Amino acid sequence: MATHETPFVLPFIRWADVVDIAPGVGSPSQRRLYDHEFVYVMGGDGHIVLDGTAHRATPDRLFLVQPRVWHSYRADCGETLVLLGIHFDWTPRHDTLKFPIYRAVEGNAAPVESLFRTPREVPNWSLVSTPFLDLKGRLAVRRALENVVSQYAREDEYSRDAAGALLAHAVFQISREAQLLEQMALGAAMGPDALRRIENARRLLENAENWEFSIEEIAARVGWSGDHLRRAFRRVLHTSPGKIQMAARIR
C-alpha cells in the first residue's frame, strides 16, 4: 500500500480522548509530561493542581499543561469530572513515537531529559497571568477540540494528520478567544466610552479617505490626544495607530 505524505507541518497528536474521573478520585500522584496537553473541562467539578497551585476545574475551563510541570486532577463535590485531553507536540520530531501517551515521573525516578519538549504557549495566552481560560458561554473552542478527538478516534492512516490539522485550527481559535477575553477584561477596566473611541479611531485609520490625516488629527476626531490614542491602542489592540493605518494601505 502506498504511503502518504502531509504537505504541511502539523501538530503531532500522541493521544486524544475524553476521560471520566470518579468523585473523590484523582490522579494517583503528581506527574510530569514530556509533551504538551490541552485539558478542557467538559463537566463536573474538581481541581487541577499545576506546580502546587490548585485551580477549580469547572465546565468550559481550558488548561494547557506544559512539559515538566507537576500536575494532578481530582473530582470534588460528589460529581464525576469529565475531561477532554489532547497530548501533542507542536511539530513532529524524530523521537515523537519513542515514548508512551504520557510519562509520569514519580518520587526520585529520573526522567529522560532528552525527551522533554521546549515549553511553548498559545499566542495571546500568557500562562503566568492566566493559568486557564474560562470559556463559559463561548463554545467555539469546545467544538473545535471535540472535532479533534472525533477525528483522532477514527484510527485510519489519515486520522492522525487530519486531527493535527483540526488541532492547528483549534489553536487559532484558542488564540482568538484569549485575545477577546483580554480585551473584555481591559474594556471592563477602561470603560465602554474608551472602547468606543478606540473602535472609532480604528475605523477612521482604515478608511482611505482619512489617510492624509496625521495620527494626532485622527485622535482629535475621537476627542483624545495622539499620545493618549497610542497608549490606548497598545493596551487594548497590542499595536499602534500607525501600524493599523499602514496595514490598511497595504491591503
C-alpha positions in Angstrom: 0.0 0.0 0.0 1.3 3.4 -0.9 2.3 5.7 1.9 1.1 9.3 2.0 3.0 12.5 2.9 1.4 15.5 4.5 2.4 18.7 2.7 2.1 20.8 5.9 3.8 20.8 9.2 1.0 19.9 11.6 0.9 19.3 15.4 1.7 15.7 16.2 -1.1 14.2 18.4 0.0 11.4 20.6 -3.3 10.8 22.3 -6.8 12.4 22.3 -9.8 11.3 24.3 -12.4 12.1 26.9 -12.0 10.6 30.3 -14.1 10.4 33.5 -12.7 10.9 37.0 -14.9 9.5 39.7 -15.9 11.6 42.7 -13.2 11.5 45.4 -10.7 10.0 42.9 -7.9 11.7 41.0 -4.5 11.1 39.5 -2.7 8.5 41.6 0.2 11.0 42.2 1.8 14.2 40.8 3.2 13.7 37.3 5.1 15.5 34.7 4.7 15.2 30.9 7.3 15.2 28.2 4.9 16.8 25.7 2.1 19.4 25.9 -1.5 18.7 26.8 -4.7 20.6 26.4 -7.2 19.8 29.1 -10.8 21.0 28.6 -13.3 20.5 31.4 -16.4 19.0 29.8 -18.4 18.6 33.0 -18.4 18.0 36.7 -16.5 19.9 39.4 -13.0 19.4 40.8 -9.5 20.7 40.9 -6.4 20.7 38.6 -3.2 21.2 40.5 -0.3 22.8 38.5 3.1 23.1 40.2 1.5 23.1 43.6 -1.3 25.6 42.8 -4.9 24.3 42.8 -7.3 25.7 40.2 -11.0 25.0 40.1 -11.9 22.6 37.3 -15.4 23.7 36.2 -17.2 23.2 32.9 -15.7 25.1 29.9 -12.3 25.9 31.5 -9.3 25.2 29.3 -5.9 24.4 30.7 -2.5 24.0 28.8 -0.2 21.7 30.7 3.4 22.3 29.6 6.4 19.9 29.8 8.0 19.4 33.2 5.0 20.9 35.1 4.0 18.8 38.1 0.2 18.3 38.0 -2.7 16.2 39.1 -6.5 16.0 38.9 -9.3 15.3 41.3 -13.1 15.3 41.3 -15.0 17.0 44.1 -18.5 17.5 45.4 -19.8 14.1 44.5 -19.7 14.8 40.8 -17.8 12.9 38.1 -15.1 15.2 36.5 -15.2 14.9 32.7 -12.0 16.0 31.0 -11.1 16.2 27.3 -7.4 15.7 26.9 -5.1 16.1 23.9 -1.4 15.2 24.2 0.7 16.7 21.4 3.9 18.1 20.0 3.7 21.4 18.3 5.6 19.9 15.4 6.6 16.2 14.7 10.1 15.2 15.9 12.3 12.2 15.1 11.6 10.7 18.6 7.9 11.5 18.5 6.8 7.9 18.9 9.6 6.8 21.3 7.6 7.3 24.5 4.0 6.4 25.6 1.0 8.6 25.8 2.5 10.3 28.8 5.4 9.7 31.1 4.8 10.1 34.8 7.9 11.0 36.8 7.3 10.0 40.3 9.3 10.2 43.5 13.0 10.0 42.7 12.6 8.5 39.3 14.9 10.1 36.8 13.3 11.4 33.6 14.8 11.1 30.2 16.0 14.7 29.8 16.3 14.4 26.0 12.6 13.7 25.6 11.3 16.9 27.4 9.9 19.3 24.8 10.6 23.1 25.0 7.6 24.7 26.7 5.5 26.8 24.4 2.4 28.9 24.9 -0.6 29.7 22.6 -0.3 33.2 21.1 -2.2 35.8 23.2 -2.4 33.4 26.2 0.2 34.0 28.9 0.1 31.1 31.4 1.8 33.3 34.0 -1.1 35.8 34.2 -3.9 33.5 33.0 -3.3 29.8 34.1 -6.6 28.8 32.4 -9.2 30.3 30.0 -12.8 30.5 31.3 -14.8 29.9 28.1 -18.2 29.6 29.6 -20.8 30.6 27.0 -18.1 30.7 24.3 -18.3 27.2 22.7 -16.2 27.6 19.6 -13.1 26.1 21.3 -15.1 23.2 22.8 -16.5 22.3 19.4 -13.0 22.5 17.8 -11.4 20.3 20.4 -14.3 17.8 20.2 -13.7 17.6 16.4 -10.0 16.8 17.1 -10.9 13.9 19.4 -13.6 12.5 17.0 -11.1 12.6 14.1 -8.3 11.0 16.0 -10.6 8.2 17.1 -11.1 7.0 13.5 -7.7 5.4 13.6 -7.1 5.1 9.9 -3.9 6.1 8.1 -5.0 9.7 7.7 -6.7 10.3 11.1 -3.7 11.5 13.0 -2.8 14.1 10.3 -6.4 15.1 9.9 -6.7 15.5 13.7 -3.4 17.5 13.7 -4.9 19.9 11.1 -8.0 20.3 13.2 -5.8 21.0 16.3 -4.0 23.7 14.4 -7.3 25.3 13.7 -8.3 24.9 17.3 -5.1 26.7 18.4 -6.0 29.6 16.2 -9.5 29.7 17.8 -8.0 29.5 21.3 -5.6 32.4 20.5 -8.5 34.4 19.2 -10.7 33.7 22.3 -7.8 34.5 24.6 -7.3 37.9 22.9 -11.1 38.6 23.1 -11.2 37.7 26.8 -8.2 40.0 27.5 -9.9 42.8 25.5 -13.1 42.3 27.5 -11.2 42.5 30.8 -9.4 45.6 29.6 -12.7 47.0 28.5 -14.2 46.5 31.9 -11.3 48.4 33.4 -11.2 51.2 30.8 -15.0 51.6 30.4 -17.2 51.4 27.3 -16.6 55.0 26.3 -12.9 54.3 25.8 -13.5 51.2 23.8 -15.9 53.1 21.5 -13.3 55.8 20.9 -10.7 53.1 20.1 -13.0 51.4 17.7 -14.0 54.7 16.0 -10.3 55.6 15.7 -9.5 52.3 14.1 -12.3 52.7 11.5 -11.0 56.2 10.7 -7.5 54.9 10.3 -8.6 52.1 8.0 -10.7 54.4 5.8 -8.7 55.5 2.7 -10.4 58.9 2.8 -8.6 59.7 6.1 -5.0 58.6 5.1 -4.0 62.2 4.6 -4.6 63.0 8.2 -2.0 62.5 10.9 -2.4 60.3 14.0 -2.9 63.5 16.1 -5.7 64.6 13.8 -7.4 61.2 13.9 -7.1 61.3 17.7 -8.6 64.7 17.9 -11.6 63.5 15.9 -12.4 61.0 18.7 -11.6 63.5 21.5 -8.2 62.3 22.5 -4.6 63.4 22.1 -2.2 61.5 19.9 -0.3 60.2 22.8 -3.4 59.0 24.6 -4.6 57.2 21.5 -1.2 55.5 21.1 -1.3 54.3 24.7 -4.9 53.0 24.3 -4.1 51.1 21.1 -1.0 49.5 22.7 -3.0 48.4 25.8 -6.1 47.1 24.0 -5.0 46.2 20.5 -1.3 45.5 21.2 -0.4 47.6 18.2 -0.1 51.3 17.2 -2.4 53.5 15.2 0.4 53.9 12.6 0.6 50.1 12.1 -3.2 49.9 11.7 -3.1 52.6 9.0 -0.1 51.0 7.3 -1.8 47.6 7.2 -4.9 49.1 5.6 -2.8 50.8 3.0 -1.0 47.5 2.1 -4.3 45.7 1.8 
